[in-house]
Amino acid sequence: MNLFLMRHGLAVEPGTAGYSNDADRPLTPKGRRKLRRAAETMKALDLSFDLILSSPLLRARQTAVILAKALDAKDRLELSASLAPGAPARTILECLHRLPMPDDVLLVGHEPGLSQLISLLLAGNSDLPVLMKKGGLCKLSAPSLKPGRRATLEWLLTPKQMARMA
């Protein structure tokens, strides 16, 4: 299985007037532009996904929709509360275990949950220092999604790296 993890794009800052609810913070115009470039890179890398799971928060949903549209995968996009901020990494794994196991899955979520999941799958705990930039993309490969040294880090790309590749 190939597990791809993407942090949502640049969003309106917390505390911005008109966005008192964190869940309602949208992507900024710059964030949308960067994500469209990231989607171009993903197409150039010939990435496709059997399933795209996204946090239900607006900025993550918008990120997932931009990617799904660009990759002709709108019918494979689902929302999952297990990717919302504050959800433990193990909750994401439990969610994935309940699904028929696809070959290529994209998770769209938030920090620190995504980096904790990467750490859990690579090292068996959440102590591995990993930082996902907004709009960053990570690829892990694993025979199964059980915690602990079972996944291999294939790559971790920043948005700037993806823009250069497009």
Secondary structure, 3 states (H helix, E strand, C coil): CEEEEEECCCECCCCCCCCCCHHHCCECHHHHHHHHHHHHHHHHCCCCCCEEEECCCHHHHHHHHHHHHHCCCHHHEEECHHHCCCCCHHHHHHHHHCCCCCCEEEEEECCCHHHHHHHHHHHCCCCCCCCCCCCCEEEEECCCCCCCCCCEEEEEECHHHHHHHC
